[in-house]
Amino acid sequence: MIGPFHMTPEILARIATARGYRDLSDLARQAVAATAATTSPTERIENARRLRQMANNIVDLVVLSEALGGASWEEITQAMNRRDADTVQGEYADSVAAWEAMPEDQMTAAAEGFEDLDRWYARHREDQDPELPTPVADLLNRH
């Protein structure tokens, strides 16, 4: 159970983003392991496309979390290397509204298990990675 804190759409979006990064990393590691496997071109291409789709979903979650955190659409648009902030905002408007309308108890339930992300990070952390014991749980301690 998650401790007493105020869950926000931004925090939940950042937790969802961390889950996406974890899943992408795990799938990429599996792809490296299959480098010498006898598979068809179709399987190799489909696996690579799955990685690209996951990466695109992560970009959408990052944009969502930044919008929910108060970043301007101009800044988001520039970071996406796009030109029209109104168009970008329109593309994400429904998602932002849905996340903002989510009841706190539903957000809290969706965040359950976030501690697993910290344990995953600890298991996979390399020497050059930031030495943070609870990078995801730290979201909940921000003010």
N, C-alpha and C positions, 0 to 999 in steps of 0.2 A: 504494500500500500504506500502511496505517495504521502509524504508528510504534509504538515499544514503550510500552505503557501497559496498564493493567488495565481492560478493557471491563466495564461493569456493566449490568444490566438497566435501571437508572435512566437512565444515559447514553444507551443505545440508544433508550429510549422518548422521551427529549428530542430526539434526532436525528430520530426518526420524526415527532415533533410539529413540528419545524422544517420538515421536508419537507411536512407537511400545510399549514402556514401558507403556504409558498411556492406550493404548488399552488392553494390557495384564492385567494391574491392574483393569481396569473396568470389564473385563470378569471374572477375579478371584473373584472380589467382588460379581458379579452376581452368581457365583458358590456357594459362601458361603451362599448367600440368598436362594439358592435352596436346601440347605442341607436336609431339612425335606420334600421337595416336593416329591410327588409320581411320580417318573419317572422310566423308564425301565433301566435295567443294560446297555443296548445299549446306551441310551441317556447319562447316567452318564459317560460311558467310552468315547464316542465320544466327550463330552464336555471337559474331561480331555486331550484327544489327541489334541484337538484344542488349548488348553493352551500350550501344549508341542511344537506344531508346531509354535505357535507365539513366544515362547521363543527361539526356534532354529533360526527363522528369525531374532530375535533381535541379537543373537550371530553373525550372518552373517553381519548385519549392523554395529555392533561394530567393527568387524574385518575390514570391508571395510573402516570405518571412520579412524581407526588407520593406515591402510595402506596408505590411502590418506593423512593422517597427517604426514607421514614420518617414522612411526615405521618400524623397520627392520623385515623381514620375520622370522628371527631367534627368535626374541622376541615374535612375534605373535604366532609362532609355539609352543614355550615353554609355553606361556600362555594358549594355547588350549590343552596342555598336549599331543601334537603330537610329532613326531620324525623327520620328513623330511620336512625341510623348502621349498625345491623345489616343493614338492607335494602340500603343503598348498598354496604356491604362485600360482601354476598352477590352483588350484581349484578356486581361486579368480581373476585370471588375466583378464578374460573377463569383470567381473563386474568393476574392477578398471579402465580398459581402457574405458569402456562405460561412467562411471561417469566423468573421466578426459576429455573426448571428448565432454561432454554436454556443449552447449553454455550458457554463463552467464545469458542471458535473460530467458532461459528455467529453469535454476536452481532457479532463483529469483521467477519465477512463481510457481515452485514446492514448494517453501518455504512459499508462502502466507499462512496466517493464523497461523503462528508460535506463535503469541501472545496468541492464545487460549490455548496453552500448559502452558504458564505462569499462566494464569487465572485458569486452571485446577489444577495446582500445588498448587496455593494459596488456593483453595477450599478444597483440600484433604490433605494438609500438617498437619502432627501430630507434637506435641511438640518436639519430639526427632529428627525430620527431620531438615536439615539445613534451617535456616531462610534466604532464598534468594528470594527477590521479583520478579526477572526476570531471572531465571536460563537459559532459552532458549535464550531469547533476548541477554543475556550477551555474547553468542557466537559471536554475530555480532560486539561486541566492543573489541574483542581480536585482538592483533597485531601480 
